[in-house]
Amino acid sequence: MTIKNIMSTNVEVVSPDALIEEVAKRMLQRDCGCILVAKDDRLVGIITDRDIAVRCVAGGKITAETTAAQVMSPEILYCRDTDTRDAVTKNMGENRVRRLAVLDADKRLVGLVMLGDLSKHSNFPLIGETLGIICRDAAPIPRTA
């Protein structure tokens, strides 16, 4: 089975100058944990709910004054819509991520695939192993006094 049959196609995208307050409201309205950031039809980052909590709120930034560019993770990992589910699951494990942007043959964004999407259509031992790798190797959040 290819990712094209598994991915979520209703993906939210904001510009780098979008305010974090608006990004968080969109996440709430759409009940999602991440939003992609694009400039001039090119992906430039991703913002997760964790990014907002750690980089913005815990960092003492004001959500009504902070932009997506200031909080986003600039590295975008992706897969192709023709990739197999097992290849994508392995890719997620190797890169220790829970989601990947999905691009078509023209390098256009066509969706987003998350570990949860894969778990519905994949063999559970592979998903469990991948989640274990992601969680076990994740860096702890630094504590402040």
Secondary structure, 3 states (H helix, E strand, C coil): CEHHHCCECCCCEECCCCEHHHHHHHHHHHCCCEEEEEECCEEEEEEEHHHHHHHHHCCCCCCCCCEHHHHCECCCCEEECCCEHHHHHHHHHHHCCCEEEEECCCCCEEEEEEHHHHHHCCCHHHHHHHHHHHHHCCCCCCCCC
